[in-house]
Amino acid sequence: MNLKIRLAAMNFLEFAAWGAYLTSMGTYLMNIGLGSEIGWFYAVQGIVSIFMPALMGIIADRWIQAQRLLGFCHLFSGLFMFVAAYYALTQQAHIQFGILFTLYTISVAFYMPTLALSNSVAYNALTKAGMDTVKDFPPIRVFGTIGFICMMWIVDIMGFQPNQNQFIVSGICSIILFFYTFTLPKCDTHDDGEKKSVMDIFGLRAFALFRKKRMAIFFIFSMLLGVSLQITNGFANPFITSFKDVPEYANTFGVNHANILISLSQISETCCILLIPFFMKRYGIKKVMLIAMLAWVFRFGLFGFGNPGTGVWMFVLSMIVYGVAFDFFNISGSLFVDQTTNPELRSSAQGLFMLMTNGIGATVGTLSAQAIVNAHTVMTSGTAVTDWRSCWFIFAGYALVVAVSFALIFRPKKEDIAA
């Protein structure tokens, strides 16, 4: 089978497992009385990303082939998703935050490293085949977004948004990918048998990249931008669904099918991925990431101004902007790391990029967002009412500050993907 098709299938399943619950879990948690804890369920993805991707990247670099490790991570992730769904199904109104959160956390701890591992597997295979990763990877990565969208639609159409069945869908995708990884091209490890220092043994050499000023600045701003990554994943669905309490909007399409409306973000992402080779070659890493940062400003701001009725066009525009905000940062950043690090460090460096973005950045961002949402929520006649507009404007203001700071501080080299 054609290499690109095989890698496309891998990406489809990789992101299908995530798309099954990532955008709808907030609504489910609100339905079971855990609305004030939404931030923790999304933040834990960042918490485990602080160490798990880097740890698995080290293992893939030195001891276990990346495609094998990718498969086993999905096996455990899928199994614990099944257990979390079973617990939620059997307990119903008696679900305890601690138990559900623990099961979910273990699953996510094994899933998050696979985002970097799948990149490493694809880059390794393309490089061995003599292909150009900057040109050939984005069209392959598109199928990951397609998989994400397909699962969002399935969960929405099947009526799984408000219940635990979304976890079952995710688990099925992970188990299928576990078996599929046995067919993927093999990745080399770099254990040459020589005596290694402690730094080498634990893969800490990737942190030496911070000694280079431009790389240190790049990773710091990756962390700052990573703050924005999970905010809409956690709160967009509950926000749009909250309009059901307003008679004027109760019967609108967006309120009743929030996941399908939000999926426009991923559809936009699919299209924007294909633009990355052109923008990276023509404008370089700095301008591409700056475009992403400004896109986050519009992403949040349009949510603040829009509504599911006459203002639904602003929601739609926000979804379109998301493609630029996410891809121009995540994909271009990953490519930048791949192109500016030595082969023996690439898996570790990808893990470090994940640590800074989906780890520290996303954790701080999600918990901060939850605090802001809680601070703007009041009880009215026994019902929690949130001033969502103020929340979205605060998020937009933060993204603008990061963008301006990045424009003034980051100075990449001419030979970086940016000439």
Secondary structure, DSSP 8 states (H G I E B T S, - for coil): --HHHHHHHHHHHHHHHHHTTTTTHHHHHHHTT-GGGHHHHHHHHHHHHTTHHHHHHHHHHHTS-HHHHHHHHHHHHHHHHHHHHHHHHHHGGG--HHHHHHHHHHHHHHHHHHHHHHHHHHHHHHHHTT--HHHHHHHHHHHHHHHHHHHHHHHHHTT-TTSTHHHHHHHHHHHHHHHHGGGS--------S----HHHHTTGGGGGGGGSHHHHHHHHHHHHHHTTTTHHHHHHHHHHHGGGGSTTTTTSHHHH-HHHHHHHHHHHHHHHHTTHHHHHHHHHHHHHHHHHHHHHHHHHHHHHH--SSTTHHHHHHHHHHHHHHHHHHHHHHHHHHHHHS-GGGHHHHHHHHHIIIIIIIHHHHHHHHHHHHHHTEEEETTEEEE-HHHHHHHHHHHHHHHHHHHHHH----TTSTT-
